[in-house]
Amino acid sequence: MELRQLRYFIEVAERQHVTEAADHLHVAQSAISLQIGKLEAELGVKLFERAGRNVKLTQIGKIFLTHAKSAIKAIDYAKEKVDEYLDPNHGSIKIGYPTSLASYLLPTVISAYKEKKPNVVFHLRQGSYSALMEAVKIGDINLAFLGPVPTGEPGIDADILFTESISALLPISHPLAEKKSLSLNELRNDDFVLFPQGYILQKIVVQACKQAGFTPNITSEGEDMDALKGLVSAGIGVSLLPDSTFYDSIPRLTVKIPINSPQVRRTVGIITPKNRELAPSEKVFYEFMKQHFSVLEQYQ
């Protein structure tokens, strides 16, 4: 069994079309058919069956695909580690991140690191809070930024990089827009625009409001920061957002006001797998991150 046979098999299985797989791999269709034929002969089973112009996996083919993909992932990862041991400064780093950290933290730390290690390549993957934790657990990625930082999560190690406040964002026409700070309870009669249910930032806001003695009236939802800020700008409602999302600017027709009671804060940090070693280039970046924010904290 050869690696190219497995790669050809996976490509055909995912596209369900030999010609399309051949075009994508830049090889002749006959070469793919020959190698898959050899693979089937060695295994003693049929992996595909015809479905008109397409092909589809047999039942045993579906089982084989799952294990073939795991094998290729493991081999590719092993090759990456060998390459990085030869020269960690030319390695690749895969990082997961949520939308709430996309505008400031991510570009800031990557640009700072690229100044020191210009030949390192970054592969970035956006995802939800739970999806990023699962990706680290199963080995799709080894590093992910998260806020808040999970505690006691099986299979996950976590480091807090910094802690930040969550402030209120109000339309500029709001009756409280002139205040220097406010109690969260003062917004009890307002409409809220938040992330949808299942997003960790909605959970944080709802819990804070309940701590302040009310349940927020969520009238509109958005799946990214720009959407939420735009809804507040339009006067649709108020929102609570992390301070790091305002570093570049505060949206037009809005005001950002600190919350003095209760204090609403979140930790921001990086998670790694508990039972899996980081690749050398990942380890160097991980240590850089901890040092970078340790230095920043000393000047705050």
C-alpha positions, -999 to +999 in steps of 0.1 A: +000+000+000+014+034-011+008+069+002-002+081-032-029+054-034-044+066-001-043+102-013-059+093-047-085+073-029-094+101-005-096+126-033-120+105-053-140+096-022-146+133-013-153+144-049-172+112-059-158+117-094-126+103-109-121+130-135-126+158-111-101+142-087-076+138-115-079+174-125-074+186-089-044+164-084-030+172-119-026+136-129-041+114-156-075+098-149-060+065-159-033+068-133-059+073-105-080+044-118-049+022-119-037+030-084-072+026-069-075-007-087-042-019-071-054-007-037-086-026-040-067-057-052-044-055-022-073-051+003-094-077-014-126-055-014-143-030-037-141+005-023-162+022-050-193+014-070-206+033-101-234+058-097-241+070-132-211+093-142-200+095-106-187+069-081-198+064-045-182+045-016-192+010-007-200+004+029-165-009+035-151+020+015-167+044+040-150+026+069-117+026+051-120+063+043-123+073+080-091+054+088-072+065+056-078+101+065-066+096+100-035+079+087-027+106+062-032+133+089-008+115+112+018+111+084+015+147+073+019+158+109+049+136+114+065+151+083+058+186+096+075+178+129+106+164+111+108+195+089+104+218+119+131+200+139+154+206+109+145+243+111+117+255+135+120+290+121+105+278+088+076+258+103+039+263+100+015+272+128-022+265+128-042+286+151-079+287+159-097+319+169-132+332+177-147+363+160-144+384+191-106+382+189-102+387+152-100+424+150-072+432+175-055+403+193-050+381+163-034+407+139-014+423+167+003+391+180+009+376+145+025+407+131+047+410+163+058+374+158+064+377+121+088+405+128+109+380+148+102+349+126+094+362+091+096+327+075+070+311+097+037+304+079+003+308+097-028+289+090-058+305+107-091+289+115-121+308+128-147+289+149-171+290+177-160+285+214-170+249+215-158+241+180-123+254+187-121+233+219-132+202+201-107+209+172-078+211+198-090+179+215-092+158+183-060+171+168-072+193+140-053+222+155-029+224+185-034+261+194-065+283+198-072+316+213-103+317+235-121+342+257-131+333+284-104+308+291-119+274+300-111+258+333-112+221+341-119+211+305-108+175+299-080+171+274-072+209+274-044+229+290-051+267+292-031+298+299-046+332+306-029+360+287-049+389+300-082+399+315-104+426+301-136+444+309-168+442+290-185+476+284-219+488+272-223+500+237-252+524+234-267+544+205-256+581+207-292+591+212-297+569+242-308+587+274-277+574+293-252+583+265-237+612+285-228+591+315-192+583+324-201+549+338-233+530+345-249+502+365-260+473+343-294+475+360-300+509+344-303+490+310-330+466+323-358+482+301-336+483+270-337+460+240-304+441+236-286+430+205-263+400+212-247+370+197-271+341+191-278+315+218-249+290+221-223+318+217-202+322+249-205+360+248-243+359+249-240+336+280-216+360+297-240+390+291-271+371+302-255+359+334-243+395+342-278+409+336-293+382+359-267+391+385-279+427+381-315+415+388-331+412+353-332+391+322-322+410+291-348+414+263-329+402+233-346+415+202-319+411+176-289+389+171-257+390+150-230+364+144-200+389+142-188+420+159-195+443+130-231+431+127-237+438+164-220+472+163-240+481+132-273+472+149-264+495+179-254+523+155-289+519+139-305+524+173-320+489+173-307+483+209-278+482+233-250+456+236-222+445+259-189+439+241-153+432+252-130+462+254-105+447+230-131+450+202-129+488+205-092+493+202-093+505+167-124+527+170-158+531+185-185+527+158-201+559+146-234+570+162-225+550+194-209+555+227-189+530+248-196+533+286-178+512+313-201+492+336-194+498+373-219+473+388-216+444+385-181+443+370-183+423+338-150+408+327-136+379+307-102+362+306-085+358+272-059+331+266-046+302+246-055+265+248-034+235+239-039+198+240-031+182+274-019+148+260-002+158+227+031+176+222+033+209+203+054+209+172+086+229+177+074+260+158+042+259+178+061+256+210+082+287+202+051+307+193+034+296+225+063+307+246+064+340+227+028+346+234+032+341+272+062+364+273+046+390+250+016+395+273+037+392+305+057+422+294+025+441+284+010+434+318+040+450+336+032+483+318-005+484+325 
